[in-house]
Amino acid sequence: MEAIEELAVQPCTSSLYLRPFRLSYRQNGTKKFWDFMRTHDSVSILIFNTSRQCFVVVKQFRPAVYMCEIERHQPQVFENQDKESFPSLENPLPAVVGVTYELCAGIVDKPGLSLEEIACEEVLEECGYRVSTADLRRITSYRSGVGVTGSRQTLFYAEVNDQMRTSGGGGQPEEGELIEVVEIPLGESMKFAYDETFPKTMGVIFSFMWFHNNIAPKLPKK
């Protein structure tokens, strides 16, 4: 996962996932504009394995996170963003600075499938568990990246057990996915959520808190 080589930054003139726009508008009599990106909505799934009393999350390299760290250490990399060429990354940071812990998730890009059906596909592809739409509990939906994309993410909860696992997961290599499945023991989950040495999304923190408030009190006492 961390064998990242031949790094090169270049302008993005077209994308399957992002479309940049500028909105001009007048607010309370003042003329304004705002730059934003249109992108797909998404689903995410909090997975709890009842066989081993642990959460199942994923770990992967995120280029955007990596480049934020690059800019923090080497701000000159983005100084010529309006030109056709960028300075080369002669001393890149280790790839581990771009690796994050996340909930199982995926974009909503299949018009023929419901959010629940897409979520089931993602659980199978990324984590290797076969779940049905009946196994899903909708927690809530929220806006992510409100300053840049405004996309909506819908969060589900699914309980699984060892018998429901049919593969090792890991995503779809043919689509360039390289995902590691990670188990977080229930008893260590809140410590993990607030430990900044483990880079993670807000979805992980929020969903762990939701579980401890709504599911944990109903678990059988040992």
Number of C-alpha atoms within 10 A of each C-alpha: 13 12 7 12 8 8 9 11 14 13 11 7 7 9 8 7 11 14 13 14 11 10 9 11 11 9 9 5 7 7 9 10 11 11 12 18 17 14 19 17 18 20 21 25 29 26 24 22 20 14 11 14 15 18 22 22 23 21 20 19 21 15 13 10 14 20 19 14 15 21 13 11 12 16 11 13 17 15 12 11 14 9 9 8 12 17 14 13 14 9 8 16 16 12 16 15 18 20 19 17 20 23 24 28 24 19 17 19 14 10 8 8 11 12 24 21 15 22 30 23 20 25 26 21 20 24 25 19 24 19 20 14 15 9 14 20 15 13 13 10 14 11 12 16 11 11 10 14 19 17 16 18 22 20 25 24 19 20 17 21 15 11 9 14 15 12 13 14 20 19 22 13 9 7 7 8 15 16 21 18 19 15 16 18 16 20 10 11 19 16 10 19 21 12 11 9 7 12 18 19 13 13 20 22 17 11 21 21 16 14 15 14 11 11 11 14 10 9 9 6 6 3
